[in-house]
Amino acid sequence: MPIGDDSYVFTGELYGNGYSVDNLTIDDNSSGIAGLFGAIGGQSGIHDLKINLAPKE
């Protein structure tokens, strides 16, 4: 389940401090929203965060 969707968008600031999310796997996109964040509000921000997807099998 991603962070935020059409009904409840993410409306904050996320400071990753250079960290990374490694081997992110998405195996369900039945909602049409796939990813770590599904919906981000216009004044929100994701900063200094790396997202590394897992290799496809």
Backbone torsions as a table, in degrees:
resi	resn	phi	psi	omega
1	MET	NA	119.2	179.9
2	PRO	-71.5	163.2	175.4
3	ILE	-79.6	118.3	-179.2
4	GLY	85.2	147.3	175.2
5	ASP	-150.1	-170.9	-177.4
6	ASP	-60.6	-30.0	-178.3
7	SER	-86.5	-35.0	-176.4
8	TYR	-134.3	88.6	-179.3
9	VAL	-74.5	152.5	174.2
10	PHE	-70.3	125.5	-174.5
11	THR	-123.6	29.7	-178.6
12	GLY	-120.4	-162.3	175.8
13	GLU	-121.7	129.6	176.0
14	LEU	-115.2	119.9	177.3
15	TYR	-106.1	109.2	-176.3
16	GLY	-77.0	-13.3	179.3
17	ASN	52.6	33.4	177.1
18	GLY	82.9	0.1	179.2
19	TYR	-76.1	168.0	178.0
20	SER	-132.9	151.4	169.9
21	VAL	-99.3	114.2	-175.0
22	ASP	-103.7	148.2	175.4
23	ASN	58.4	39.0	176.6
24	LEU	-65.3	126.2	179.1
25	THR	-119.2	132.2	178.3
26	ILE	-118.9	114.6	-175.8
27	ASP	-119.3	8.8	178.8
28	ASP	-147.5	110.2	175.8
29	ASN	-120.0	32.1	-178.1
30	SER	-63.3	-23.8	179.0
31	SER	-83.4	-7.5	-177.3
32	GLY	85.3	-2.3	178.7
33	ILE	-118.8	119.7	-179.1
34	ALA	-135.6	129.0	178.8
35	GLY	146.8	176.8	177.4
36	LEU	-66.4	-40.0	176.5
37	PHE	-115.2	127.8	179.4
38	GLY	-89.7	-35.7	-179.9
39	ALA	-153.6	130.0	-178.3
40	ILE	-121.7	129.3	-179.9
41	GLY	-66.6	158.6	-175.2
42	GLY	-59.7	-31.8	-179.1
43	GLN	-98.9	7.7	-177.5
44	SER	-88.5	167.5	179.4
45	GLY	-153.0	144.7	172.5
46	ILE	-118.1	119.4	-172.6
47	HIS	-125.2	139.9	169.1
48	ASP	53.3	45.0	179.1
49	LEU	-129.7	131.0	176.8
50	LYS	-102.8	139.0	175.7
51	ILE	-122.4	117.1	-178.9
52	ASN	-111.7	115.6	179.3
53	LEU	-74.0	150.0	175.0
54	ALA	-70.1	147.2	178.4
55	PRO	-63.0	144.3	176.5
56	LYS	-70.9	142.1	179.9
57	GLU	-91.3	NA	NA
